[in-house]
Amino acid sequence: MPDNVVIGMLGSTLDRGGPDRWRQWRPTVDLCRHEDLLVRRFELLSQPRFRRLAEEIVGDIRTVSPETEVRLHELALADPWDFEQVYGALHDFARGYPFRPEEESYLVHVTTGTHVVQICLFLLTESRDIPGRLLQASPPRRRSDGGPGSCTIIDLDLSKYDRLASRFQRQQREGLSFLKSGIDTRNAGFNRLIERIEQVAIASTAPLLLTGPTGAGKSQLARRVYELKKARRQVEGPFVEVNCATIRGDAAMSALFGHVRGAFTGALQPRPGLLRTADRGVLFLDEIGELGPDEQAMLLRALEDKIFLPVGSDREVRSDFQLIAGTNRDLGQAVRHGRFRDDLLARINLWTFHLPGLRERVEDLEPNLDYELDQWAARHGTRVTFNREARAAFLTFAASAEASWPANFRDFNAAVVRMATLAAGGRVTTAVVEDEIARLRALWAPATADEAEATLRRFLGPGRIETLDRFDRAQLAEVLRVCASAASLSAAGRTLFAVSRQRRTTANDADRLRKYLARFGLDWATVLDRRRAQ
């Protein structure tokens, strides 16, 4: 067994000396009287002004426990109630102490000393600056017993305490369910993602970057993160959401950072701006990649310094908010093409989470169907259900290769709303499902010849088209149509190779698509340029 080493502060009151000291309970001395706790060494911390008492305590410990070595350490504390001073002295002691945790077991005595000393010893143990456990001593029930009292060892690894661990696990499960809107999702990758987001959201105030295709649920997840943090009393302010694609130029600067009266024509009243409104709350900037360079520069300063200048003002304002950013673009690609600041990306890219599209989560179609039906019931006050055949038919189609779900859960929600609206007597029949499937098939039908021709002209130019076989034209047009609405090369690849990727042990969809585009002299950067020029 490792030797027990106690680290503790001399108690100027509890460890009192004098001729009648042996009739009193003295925690520092009595710790060494416990038969079931053999103290090999006692690192006794004291102030120089209590040297006589400390030396008396050292002698008394040697009397009751000759096998205990006592080392006296004097800390120059002018005020033992000054937190900064006490923590600094104890931290210096811990940093300079030659800990050997593989050979010795360290017990940090927190019964004696001022409350500030006790708190600082707790913090240093919790942070593992002192690699030990806490030791709490208590006097005997009747002082006349003359016994050493009792002592309790407290391990700050809370996972070792069954009731505490189960409470934390239950709290975590509740947090995960909350972030998933109560949906019992089955996709293992998505569940791991939500678990990590929950951990980061609770522990950090750094920006979060949510990426993923349109309709993957970024806005809903951002709001859930805010509500979770507010329930834990980690934010006090509001949740402020803005889609950056809807604001441009001066309107963007004014909307985000506010303006003073008379800043520009029509500025009849001052405007606080969304960043200031989000003070002590959460600001969700969806489609952050659409911000212009000026807004990006202002946002970077607001994130780093918590201050910014409203339009037309020479007086800085302050706002302390947590940022959640969303995008369906490849911001790394945007940086390489000069459309996004690399320093801003570095600032918001500390915690990046990619939300998969619906096609990547076919296991979650059924629980999301139940969720959408519950939402319908909550909004309309009536319950809508599917008969067994209708439910099976819809879920089979929804998971099939021909169901592309280009707008992801927005498309899925719209389909359920349409079927619920047409459900006579609150029951969705096979006929209703067949009508909806026919509608979706028509909506997602491959491009017509004219549309395919227009797509090829936009990406290749008219001269190149004539050099391609009709087979290559049809295939390339469909590939480019998918790329034109995808958030990234990988997302386009996942859609195009949705069936064949299931038969592969490794699925590098982006590499397959990159090589295909290269056959026609195209790359993803060119696709993005043509798409923006549309």
Sequence and secondary structure as in RCSB ss.txt:
>XXXX:A:sequence
MPDNVVIGMLGSTLDRGGPDRWRQWRPTVDLCRHEDLLVRRFELLSQPRFRRLAEEIVGDIRTVSPETEVRLHEL
ALADPWDFEQVYGALHDFARGYPFRPEEESYLVHVTTGTHVVQICLFLLTESRDIPGRLLQASPPRRRSDGGPGS
CTIIDLDLSKYDRLASRFQRQQREGLSFLKSGIDTRNAGFNRLIERIEQVAIASTAPLLLTGPTGAGKSQLARRV
YELKKARRQVEGPFVEVNCATIRGDAAMSALFGHVRGAFTGALQPRPGLLRTADRGVLFLDEIGELGPDEQAMLL
RALEDKIFLPVGSDREVRSDFQLIAGTNRDLGQAVRHGRFRDDLLARINLWTFHLPGLRERVEDLEPNLDYELDQ
WAARHGTRVTFNREARAAFLTFAASAEASWPANFRDFNAAVVRMATLAAGGRVTTAVVEDEIARLRALWAPATAD
EAEATLRRFLGPGRIETLDRFDRAQLAEVLRVCASAASLSAAGRTLFAVSRQRRTTANDADRLRKYLARFGLDWA
TVLDRRRAQ
>XXXX:A:secstr
  EEEEEEE  TTTT  STTGGGS  HHHHGGG TT  EEEEEEEE GGGHHHHHHHHHHHHHH TT EEEEEE 
  S TT HHHHHHHHHHHHHHS   TTTEEEEEE SSS HHHHHHHHHHHHTTSS EEEEEEE  SSGGG    E
EEEE S GGGSHHHHHHHHHHHHHHHHHHTTT     HHHHHHHHHHHHHHHH  S EEEE  TTSSHHHHHHHH
HHHHHHTTS  S EEEEEGGG  HHHHHHHHH B TTSSTT  S B  HHHHTTTSEEEEETGGG  HHHHHHHH
HHHHHSEE  BT SS EE   EEEEEESS HHHHHHTTSS HHHHHHH SEEEE   GGG GGGHHHHHHHHHHH
HHHHHS   EE HHHHHHHHHHHTSTT   TTTHHHHHHHHHHHHHT GGGEE HHHHHHHHHHHHHHT    HH
HHHHHHHHHH HHHHTTS HHHHHHHHHHHHHHHH SSHHHHHHHHTTTGGGG SS  HHHHHHHHHHTTT  HH
HHHHHHHH 
